[in-house]
């Protein structure tokens, strides 16, 4: 069994490489990065506590620029809420949720 700390270190390494240097492991991303994957699986929290969303496109764009080409995903939060999905509101204006299923996602032009 792999020690928990080793798994955490591997996860951090992969996160760094995939965000900042995918070519260093022979991976080539298109301009949209992981958008196709996200649109087929939805937004998932993975090892994080929640998926973080913003109602402010300027903030979303600024956060996205830290990781390369910016792709803004629009979330149909009204339909998600009507379907029973829960949202939270953080003091800093972030809207956390557990998962955003694919029917509620689209790429914003």
SULRA-V613014 format. One record per residue. N is the residue number from 0. RES is the residue in one letter. SS is DSSP state (helix for helix, strand for strand, loop for the rest). PSI is psi in degrees with one decimal (999 if undefined). BURIAL is 1 if it has 24 or more other C-alpha atoms within 12 Angstrom, else 0. Layout:
n;res;ss;psi;burial
N;RES;SS;PSI;BURIAL
N;RES;SS;PSI;BURIAL
This chain:
n;res;ss;psi;burial
0;X;loop;140.4;0
1;X;loop;129.5;0
2;X;loop;145.3;0
3;X;helix;-40.0;0
4;X;helix;-37.5;0
5;X;helix;-40.0;0
6;X;helix;-42.0;0
7;X;helix;-43.4;0
8;X;helix;-40.9;0
9;X;helix;-42.8;0
10;X;helix;-44.5;0
11;X;helix;-41.5;0
12;X;helix;-49.3;0
13;X;helix;-40.2;0
14;X;helix;-45.5;0
15;X;helix;-50.2;0
16;X;helix;-45.9;0
17;X;helix;-32.1;0
18;X;helix;-36.6;1
19;X;helix;-29.2;0
20;X;loop;56.2;0
21;X;helix;-29.1;0
22;X;helix;-24.5;0
23;X;helix;-17.2;0
24;X;helix;18.9;0
25;X;loop;19.6;0
26;X;loop;131.4;0
27;X;loop;122.5;0
28;X;loop;147.7;0
29;X;loop;-178.4;0
30;X;loop;-27.2;0
31;X;loop;-3.0;0
32;X;loop;-114.2;0
33;X;loop;16.2;1
34;X;helix;-44.0;1
35;X;helix;-41.6;0
36;X;helix;-44.9;0
37;X;helix;-42.0;1
38;X;helix;-20.9;0
39;X;helix;-22.1;0
40;X;helix;-15.4;0
41;X;loop;173.2;1
42;X;strand;122.3;1
43;X;strand;151.0;0
44;X;loop;-20.8;0
45;X;loop;-117.5;0
46;X;loop;1.9;0
47;X;loop;172.8;0
48;X;loop;-37.5;0
49;X;loop;166.0;0
50;X;strand;131.8;1
51;X;strand;130.6;1
52;X;strand;156.1;1
53;X;strand;142.7;1
54;X;loop;-5.7;0
55;X;loop;111.2;0
56;X;helix;-34.4;0
57;X;helix;-42.8;0
58;X;helix;-43.5;0
59;X;helix;-41.8;1
60;X;helix;-42.0;0
61;X;helix;-42.2;0
62;X;helix;-44.0;0
63;X;helix;-32.6;0
64;X;helix;-19.0;0
65;X;loop;-18.5;0
66;X;loop;12.3;0
67;X;loop;-143.2;0
68;X;loop;135.4;0
69;X;loop;129.9;1
70;X;loop;122.4;1
71;X;loop;124.4;1
72;X;strand;128.0;1
73;X;strand;134.4;1
74;X;strand;129.2;1
75;X;loop;77.1;0
76;X;helix;-33.8;1
77;X;helix;-45.6;0
78;X;helix;-37.8;0
79;X;helix;-46.8;0
80;X;helix;-43.8;0
81;X;helix;-29.2;0
82;X;loop;-0.3;0
83;X;loop;5.9;0
84;X;loop;141.3;0
85;X;loop;143.4;0
86;X;loop;154.9;1
87;X;loop;166.0;0
88;X;loop;120.0;0
89;X;loop;158.8;0
90;X;loop;-26.6;0
91;X;loop;10.9;0
92;X;loop;3.5;0
93;X;strand;143.1;0
94;X;strand;97.6;1
95;X;strand;148.8;1
96;X;strand;167.1;1
97;X;loop;-33.4;0
98;X;strand;143.5;1
99;X;strand;103.8;1
100;X;loop;155.3;1
101;X;helix;-35.5;0
102;X;helix;-17.8;0
103;X;helix;5.9;1
104;X;strand;141.4;1
105;X;strand;152.8;0
106;X;strand;128.4;0
107;X;loop;129.9;0
108;X;loop;999;0
